């Protein structure tokens, strides 16, 4: 894969990863509410889910979505339902002063972040777009997928840290019950606002 193609791949993936969406809303909310350290598992779960999407896109599942459009619709419905559930969970989170050192954990679990990717059309479009546009034919196919895998890990890690840094900064302002309530309500609404985007072609 040429340097120009690699640069184009990284640019495409980074733009897809850094733009607002369910992953970034959840990372920001989790870091603001529970601290940076306790949100790292969520970031790792999202990254693991994205890797799974990439490999599934590269090795066959993409063809099923093209052959059976109803499956794509079902995925959109499931994704919308799951996002609305996460939005409700975020908006109605009970007030708890920020304690980054506690071992208690009520935040979104790593596997929930991973599961979200399978129901997130943006993640599928990222994986399908990368494979469809940047994979190389023949013997170079596997090599190009490996490069994509490294690129996906890199851009999701960097983009996730950026949104988590924003969440950590916001967390310093969540000392009062009123601020906590307003922030979680806004984040819940923003997460719910991602649902209509799923249905845009």
Long-range contacts (C-beta under 8 A, 24 or more apart in sequence): 1-134, 1-136, 1-140, 1-143, 1-144, 1-147, 5-134, 6-147, 6-151, 8-134, 9-130, 9-134, 9-147, 9-148, 9-151, 10-151, 10-154, 10-155, 12-129, 12-130, 12-133, 12-134, 13-126, 13-130, 13-148, 13-151, 13-152, 13-155, 14-155, 14-158, 14-159, 16-122, 16-125, 16-126, 16-129, 16-155, 17-126, 17-155, 17-156, 17-158, 17-159, 17-160, 18-155, 18-159, 18-162, 20-190, 20-194, 21-120, 21-122, 21-194, 21-197, 22-83, 22-86, 22-116, 22-120, 22-122, 22-191, 22-194, 23-113, 23-116, 23-117, 23-120, 23-123, 23-156, 23-160, 24-159, 24-160, 24-163, 25-90, 25-187, 25-190, 25-191, 25-194, 26-86, 26-90, 26-108, 26-113, 26-116, 26-191, 27-160, 27-163, 27-164, 27-167, 28-163, 28-164, 28-166, 28-167, 28-170, 28-187, 29-90, 29-167, 29-183, 29-184, 29-187, 29-191, 30-107, 30-108, 30-164, 30-167, 31-163, 31-164, 31-165, 31-166, 31-167, 31-168, 31-170, 31-171, 32-167, 32-168, 32-170, 32-171, 32-174, 32-183, 32-187, 33-93, 33-96, 33-98, 33-107, 33-171, 33-174, 33-180, 33-184, 34-98, 34-100, 34-105, 34-106, 34-107, 35-98, 35-99, 35-100, 35-168, 35-171, 36-100, 36-164, 36-165, 36-167, 36-168, 37-100, 38-100, 38-105, 38-107, 39-107, 39-164, 39-167, 41-109, 41-110, 41-113, 42-107, 42-108, 42-109, 42-110, 42-112, 42-113, 43-113, 43-157, 43-160, 43-161, 43-164, 44-110, 44-113, 45-109, 45-110, 45-111, 45-112, 45-113, 45-114, 46-113, 46-114, 46-116, 46-117, 46-156, 46-160, 47-152, 47-153, 47-156, 47-157, 47-160, 48-110, 48-114, 49-113, 49-114, 49-115, 49-116, 49-117, 49-118, 49-123, 50-117, 50-123, 50-126, 50-127, 50-152, 50-156, 51-149, 51-152, 51-153, 52-114, 52-117, 52-118, 53-117, 53-118, 53-123, 53-124, 53-126, 53-127, 54-127, 54-130, 54-131, 54-145, 54-148, 54-149, 54-152, 55-145, 55-149, 56-127, 57-124, 57-127, 57-128, 57-130, 57-131, 58-127, 58-131, 58-135, 58-145, 58-148, 62-127, 62-128, 62-131, 62-132, 65-124, 65-128, 75-119, 75-121, 75-124, 76-121, 76-198, 76-199, 78-119, 79-119, 79-120, 79-121, 79-198, 80-195, 80-198, 80-199, 82-115, 82-116, 82-119, 83-116, 83-119, 83-120, 83-191, 83-192, 83-194, 83-195, 83-198, 84-192, 84-195, 86-112, 86-116, 86-191, 87-188, 87-189, 87-191, 87-192, 87-195, 88-188, 89-188, 90-184, 90-187, 90-188, 90-191, 91-184, 91-185, 91-187, 91-188, 91-189, 92-184, 92-188, 93-180, 93-184, 95-177, 95-180, 95-181, 97-175, 98-171, 98-174, 98-175, 121-198, 122-197, 122-198, 126-152, 127-152
